[in-house]
Amino acid sequence: MKKFTCVHDIGSLERALNLAREVKKDFFAHSHLGDNKTLLMIFFNSSLRTRLSTQKAAMNLGMNVIVLDINQGAWKLESERGVIMDGDKPEHIFEAIPVMGSYCDIIGVRAFASLTNKVADYNETIINQFIKYSGKPVFSMEAATRHPLQSFADFITIEEFKTVAKPKVVLTWAPHPKALPQAVANSFAEWMNQTDYDFVITHPKGYELSQDFVGKAKVEYDQSRAFEGADFIYAKNWSLFNGPAYGTVKCVNRSWMVDEKKMQLTNSAKFMHCLPVRRNMIVTDGVIESSASIVVPQAANRVVSAQVVLKEMLLSL
């Protein structure tokens, strides 16, 4: 595997799930694959789970790891061609990328959506430049439109906790005090659409995601109706996608918070969130601290998803 930016890069979900199960049986079974190999993790944005889980996965495979925070201790990078570089960005990404590639064997990139330029965001400008110019396998640690390592971990988690063959999985919009990208929601929807789950997306009117990601999912504007009979509730905020207000917040609408009353409508559903989560904004203390919450094992599976991807990339070198 030379790149991993979406569900289509992983191949068969059944095979991916089997690889994840193999990793969980013995995290160090393939520790020889990373001998004398270096992973470069590049962060344009902050991270906790992605940084720690990906670094742990690489270490499990025997890799050396270099972590670069672009906004802390590195030169600011210009990414536009033709720009007169007389501002605060002294280095161009077209030189920086191949230099970075010369120092490693695999590159992971985390670069969020700007939420100001929809075209640039949905063209995945940053990560595609790394794929084109680095000369090395590249994987996404969250890009402008997708977070595939998270979604892979989400899929693994649902498979581990499901009690019926085809569970009802609900992705619900939830309130947040600031505008967030659509990446996690997009990616989760894209992965769920590759399964045979009963998949529902619920959100206030106006918060529709791109149809490219909604796919075959049922869209329900009544959150309570969407929760009825659900086996999994995945809460996530995202900003507006459609129209000139792209990347902004239409309304906070705290009535969409996941609480105990709404969870009672479900089929004893498990609660999921990618973390970090705003308590008593996205979800109540009572729900996230209950036995229904599986956010911690969900986060733990981030090591598994990253290790599967890195293993497949090492095998392709």
C-alpha angles and dihedrals in degrees: 000000000000098000139016116195104128145013092273091065094061096061121211112019089213091057091044090052091050090051089051090052090051090052092051091051092057121001091190101046092107100034090128093065092076097050108138091354124124130209117204113202113196119195122194087166138036123277143175111166095030093050097045098039095046093046090048091049091052091048090050087057092049097252129148111237131211118187120199122188104198093200096045118057099343132096114267108254129226113213104179121095117230096022118143099234099218095122135076096299110087098174131057121223090227090069097032096055099057090043090054090047091056090061099055149029101228131023129208117194130196113189121151128210115275090221087213102078112042094184094053092044096050092043087058090228099179103045093040089056089056091049091050102041109026098071089216136096109275131199131186121247085183123321133190097284107017144034102197099170088056093047092048089053089047090054092049090050094051091049090052096048103034117116097189130051095242109028125193107245120192124196106199128191111229132189123269132175095235139037114272131189122259092234101108093043092045093049096045090051092049092053095044090052089061090060132069092241122130095252124193130178118201127186141135116282110274095038096088115150124224110289087230087071101031089061113152095349119125111242114214122183093192105079095195092052091049091053094054110115094354120157096194131027115197111189121199138151124223135173128240117296103181128068134006091311091070112155096016135108116253094190138340093224100180091194086085093066113122109247139166094268093056093045088056088066090063134081091261086293126198115238119230135185132162093228154250089091129189104230117222088013103061096015137358123252088244094060100041092046094047128097087256092069115095097169093120098053087041089057092044089058088064087082089054096050092046092048093052091051094046092047091053091048093049090052089054095054 
